[in-house]
Every structure is written in C-alpha cells, then in structure tokens.
Amino acid sequence: MAKPNPQYICILLEVGPERWKAYGPPGDREDISYKMSATGSVTDYTDSIKLALRQKMAALSFINKTATDAADVTLKVSAKKSSGRRAGQEVMLAFVIKANQTTAKAMTRLVDSQVWTGVQANQHFKSKLPSGAEITTVTPAGATDSSSNSKLNAAEIVAIVLGVFANLVIGGYIAWQCLQGKAKSEAQQMHFAVSQNEDIMKGQAPTPQVVQPPPQTPQMVQPLPQMQFQPHQFQPQGPPQMNYGGPPTLVFPGMAPVSQAGAA
C-alpha cells in the first residue's frame, strides 16, 4: 500500500446539512424549485413513490439528516397539458427545496450539475418512478417553465398588434415624404428639359443657366518698392593732357587715354 503524499491534504467533504455551515450564518429563507416532466398519470404516483422521490432530491441537495429524511423537500404531482403522441400521458413533478439566502446559490449549482437534463435526471430518479415511467424534460432552478408561457394573453396580443400597426404607419409616412421629394426634383428637371427643347424648335439658343460664382475674398496686394535711378555725371578731375611723344592722345585725369587716331 502506497504511503500518502505529505504535500497533499485530503479532506472529506460533508454530504449532509453540516456542509452548508461553511457558507456562514443562514439568512432569510429562499426556496429552490425544480420542475420535471415525466410520463404516466397522476394516479401512478402513490404516496410511497412521492416519498422516494423527495428522499432522493434531499440526498442530491445534501440536506437530509438521515437516508430517509425528506422534511425539507416538498413534491406536487399534477397532470401536464401536453400535445402530440404523449397527450394526456405526462405529469409535472414540482419539487421545492428549503434553503436560505446564504446557501441558495451554491445549492442550486450543486443540483443543476446533477439533474440539468432529462438524461441526467433519469440516472438518479428512474428507479424511484412508477414502472415504465421516465423523466422527459427538466426545468432547472430559476428557469421559466415553457408550458406555462406557451400562450399569450389578450393584453399582450393587443400590444403586439398596436406596435406593428404603429410601425407600419410611421414607415408609410416616411416613404411618402421621400417619394414626394423625389417627384418634385424630377418635375423640375423635366420642366427645364422641355423649355430647352422649345427654344431649340423656335430657332433660339437655349436659355443659359446663370451660375453665380462663389464669393471671393479680396486679397491685399503689397506695392512693389520703387527703384530710383540717377544718371552718372562725369566730372573731370583736371585739364586734359596731350601726349606729344607719340600719337595724339587725350588724357583726362581719372579716365583711360583716348587716341585721336582711334577716335577718327
């Protein structure tokens, strides 16, 4: 036999009413309801069968003090209005489990994990049902029974009809407004085309459409700076000098010599 691993601690969980003490002091009462559809008739579910079903539900909820304790579970069996091949052959099993605000949510999750579907419910309850009977559907805690809301009352039907009628009226008005605007636009375009055709038939140029240019924002133009030019005034800096040793040349101070031969 293998020795236990000291790194792990095995704790046996309570499977009775002591389990729910770990969730704290009990609050106000809050019951949990489960509804199951099963085959058979109401007369098939005798008191002994009802007690066995209650004991099984108490064991699944961990609220039975002993194996035969079912004090905190009630069961009501009633005929179910069904249709099809099972018409008149089904009953409704309505369980109510006593709980409180501290334990209701945890207890609901516990029971849901075991009887969420008809297949799961049959694994626990089939041996307690009348001979040949079976559970077909399950309505978990907090869910709404579909059979109770299969039909709408008169007020709900009237509200739906009025809502549909109001939507039709509003939609028709919006569509009419859109059609009116479209027809007006098409009429204007047609009138302009006809007037152009008449001008062409009369030998006149079609009346041009005057298009107003968009307004323009005036822009400030900066004037260019004026440039002033002053003519150069030549002022000799002395009397001209003659070159007597070579070709006749006039020399003015501050200028290049000018030869008379070149000038001629």
C-alpha positions in Angstrom: 0.0 0.0 0.0 1.4 3.3 -1.1 2.1 5.9 1.6 0.2 9.2 1.4 2.0 12.2 -0.1 2.7 14.6 2.7 2.4 17.6 0.2 -1.3 16.9 -0.2 -4.1 17.0 2.3 -7.2 15.0 1.7 -10.4 16.4 3.3 -13.6 14.5 3.1 -16.5 16.9 2.2 -19.7 16.8 4.2 -22.6 15.3 2.3 -25.3 16.4 4.8 -26.7 19.6 6.3 -23.3 20.2 8.0 -21.9 21.0 4.6 -23.8 24.3 4.3 -22.5 25.7 7.6 -19.2 26.5 5.8 -21.1 29.3 3.9 -21.8 31.3 7.0 -24.8 32.0 9.2 -28.1 31.2 7.5 -30.0 34.2 6.1 -33.7 34.6 5.3 -35.5 31.6 3.8 -35.1 31.3 0.0 -36.5 28.1 -1.6 -35.3 26.4 -4.8 -37.8 25.0 -7.2 -37.4 22.3 -9.9 -39.9 21.1 -12.4 -39.7 17.8 -14.2 -42.0 16.4 -16.8 -42.4 12.6 -16.5 -44.6 10.0 -18.3 -47.5 8.3 -16.6 -50.7 9.6 -14.9 -51.2 11.3 -11.6 -52.7 8.1 -10.1 -49.5 6.2 -10.8 -47.6 8.4 -8.3 -48.6 7.0 -5.0 -47.5 8.4 -1.6 -44.7 5.9 -1.4 -43.3 6.9 -4.8 -43.6 10.6 -3.9 -41.7 10.0 -0.6 -38.9 8.1 -2.5 -38.6 11.0 -5.0 -38.4 13.5 -2.1 -35.7 11.5 -0.3 -33.7 11.3 -3.5 -33.9 15.1 -4.1 -32.9 15.7 -0.4 -29.9 13.5 -0.8 -28.8 15.3 -4.0 -29.2 18.6 -2.2 -27.2 17.5 0.9 -30.0 18.5 3.3 -31.1 15.1 4.6 -30.0 14.3 8.1 -30.6 10.6 7.5 -31.0 8.5 4.5 -34.8 8.6 4.9 -35.1 12.2 5.8 -37.1 14.4 3.3 -38.5 17.0 5.6 -37.0 19.9 3.7 -38.3 18.8 0.3 -41.9 19.0 -0.9 -43.3 17.5 -4.1 -46.5 18.2 -6.0 -47.6 15.9 -8.9 -50.1 17.3 -11.4 -51.4 16.5 -14.8 -49.5 18.2 -17.6 -51.2 19.7 -20.7 -49.2 18.2 -23.5 -49.7 17.6 -27.2 -48.6 15.0 -29.7 -48.0 11.4 -29.0 -47.8 12.0 -25.3 -51.1 13.9 -24.9 -52.6 13.1 -21.5 -49.7 10.8 -20.6 -47.4 13.2 -18.8 -47.3 14.6 -15.3 -45.5 17.6 -13.8 -43.2 16.9 -10.8 -42.8 20.2 -8.9 -40.0 20.0 -6.3 -39.4 22.7 -3.7 -36.2 22.6 -1.7 -35.9 24.5 1.5 -32.9 26.8 1.6 -31.8 30.3 2.7 -30.1 33.3 1.2 -26.7 32.1 2.2 -26.9 28.6 0.7 -29.5 29.0 -2.2 -27.0 29.9 -5.0 -24.5 27.2 -4.0 -27.2 24.6 -3.6 -28.7 25.5 -7.0 -25.4 24.9 -8.7 -25.0 21.6 -6.9 -28.4 20.3 -8.0 -28.1 21.7 -11.5 -24.9 19.8 -12.1 -26.7 16.6 -11.4 -30.2 16.9 -12.9 -29.7 19.6 -15.6 -31.2 17.4 -18.4 -33.7 14.6 -18.6 -30.9 12.1 -19.2 -29.1 13.1 -16.0 -32.4 13.2 -14.0 -33.3 9.7 -15.1 -29.9 8.4 -13.8 -30.9 9.5 -10.3 -34.8 9.2 -10.3 -35.7 6.5 -12.8 -35.5 3.8 -10.2 -37.9 5.8 -7.9 -40.5 6.4 -10.7 -43.5 4.2 -11.4 -42.8 1.1 -13.5 -42.2 2.2 -17.1 -42.2 5.9 -16.4 -39.3 8.2 -17.2 -38.4 11.9 -17.0 -38.6 13.7 -20.3 -37.6 17.3 -19.6 -36.2 19.3 -16.7 -36.8 23.0 -15.8 -33.8 24.0 -13.7 -34.0 26.4 -10.8 -34.6 30.0 -11.8 -35.8 29.0 -15.3 -39.3 29.5 -16.6 -41.5 26.6 -17.5 -42.1 26.8 -21.2 -45.5 25.1 -20.9 -46.8 27.9 -18.6 -45.9 30.7 -21.1 -46.8 28.9 -24.4 -49.8 31.2 -25.0 -50.1 35.0 -24.9 -52.9 36.7 -23.1 -55.3 39.2 -24.7 -53.4 42.2 -23.5 -50.1 41.0 -24.9 -51.7 40.3 -28.3 -53.3 43.7 -28.4 -50.0 45.4 -27.6 -48.2 43.5 -30.3 -50.9 44.4 -32.9 -50.8 48.1 -32.0 -47.0 48.1 -32.1 -47.0 46.5 -35.6 -49.7 49.0 -36.8 -47.8 52.0 -35.5 -44.6 50.8 -37.2 -46.5 50.5 -40.5 -48.0 54.0 -40.2 -44.6 55.6 -39.4 -42.9 53.7 -42.2 -45.6 54.6 -44.7 -45.4 58.3 -43.8 -41.6 58.3 -44.2 -41.8 56.6 -47.6 -44.4 59.0 -48.8 -42.3 62.0 -47.8 -39.3 60.5 -49.7 -41.4 59.9 -52.8 -42.8 63.5 -52.7 -39.3 64.9 -52.6 -38.1 62.7 -55.5 -41.1 63.5 -57.6 -40.6 67.3 -57.1 -37.0 67.0 -58.1 -37.8 65.0 -61.3 -40.6 67.5 -62.2 -38.1 70.4 -62.0 -35.6 68.6 -64.2 -38.3 67.7 -66.8 -39.6 71.3 -66.9 -36.1 72.6 -67.6 -35.5 70.0 -70.4 -38.9 70.9 -72.1 -38.1 74.6 -72.0 -34.7 73.9 -73.7 -36.4 71.8 -76.4 -38.9 74.6 -77.1 -36.2 77.1 -77.6 -34.3 74.8 -80.0 -37.5 74.2 -82.0 -38.1 78.0 -82.3 -34.5 78.5 -83.6 -33.4 80.3 -80.4 -30.5 79.4 -78.4 -31.4 77.6 -75.2 -31.6 79.9 -72.2 -28.3 79.6 -70.4 -28.3 78.9 -66.8 -26.9 81.7 -64.8 -24.4 80.3 -62.3 -23.5 82.6 -59.6 -19.7 82.4 -58.9 -18.8 81.8 -55.4 -17.9 84.9 -53.5 -14.2 85.6 -53.4 -12.3 87.0 -50.5 -10.3 90.1 -51.6 -6.6 89.7 -51.3 -4.4 92.6 -50.2 -1.6 93.3 -52.8 1.5 94.7 -51.4 3.0 97.5 -53.7 6.5 96.9 -55.0 9.2 99.2 -53.8 10.1 101.9 -56.4 13.7 102.0 -57.6 15.2 105.3 -58.4 18.0 105.5 -60.9 20.3 108.6 -61.0 22.4 109.2 -64.2 26.1 109.2 -63.7 27.6 112.6 -64.1 31.1 112.7 -65.4 33.2 115.3 -63.8 36.8 115.6 -65.0 39.3 115.9 -62.2 41.6 118.3 -64.1 42.5 119.7 -67.6 43.2 117.3 -70.4 46.8 116.4 -71.1 48.3 115.9 -74.5 50.8 113.2 -75.4 53.5 114.9 -77.5 55.8 112.0 -77.8 53.6 109.6 -79.7 50.3 109.5 -81.4 48.0 112.3 -80.5 46.2 111.2 -77.3 43.9 113.0 -75.0 44.3 112.1 -71.4 41.8 113.1 -68.8 42.6 112.5 -65.2 40.6 109.5 -63.9 39.9 108.0 -67.4 41.7 105.8 -69.9 43.7 107.7 -72.6 41.8 108.2 -75.8 43.8 108.3 -79.1 42.7 110.7 -81.7 43.5 108.3 -84.5 41.3 105.8 -82.9 38.6 108.3 -82.4 38.8 109.3 -86.1 
